[in-house]
Amino acid sequence: PSAASVPVTATISSQNADVVSAVAAPGTVGVYLVTVRVPAGVSGNSAVVLKQGTATSNSATIAVQ
């Protein structure tokens, strides 16, 4: 899969999260698989937001233990 041409950034619970990879999803157009590292100290139900260029995703909630 090819990497995103425009960098992807992520926040989890409003904290910057390291983006490990952002690659095109096989067999789709405009869909990326993004792997992020959860920042230390984040726990419970946490909001995830991705940004690429001027586009910002809707918030998604994940459970962090």
Disulfide bonds with the S-S distance in Angstrom:
none
